[in-house]
Amino acid sequence: MSEYLNFVDEMTQIDAGNFVLGEYLYLGQMKTAEGKTVVLSVGYKPNYALRKMQENFAALRAGAEIRECYLRKIRVGETNDCGKIMLPLEMLGQ
């Protein structure tokens, strides 16, 4: 199970000056009511992953009901995540 992270805390950490570009990836993912998980965006920073996720979701406007929406933080070169940033569906314009 992924550890839950906070979007604002992640952005604060990046702005603090100790951020190393390319150390982590953020995957913008959604889980449908049917249990299917999709990746809508990937970025080196959470704000970019969120922005691309919003754009891709708006373009798709899938008929599937979305149950969860989150960014996964992954250290580059590893397969296990460092945590999950839960996002309210309102951030996608739902």
Helices and strands as residue ranges (DSSP letters): E 4-5, H 7-13, I 14-18, E 24-32, E 37-43, H 46-60, E 66-75, E 81-86, G 89-92
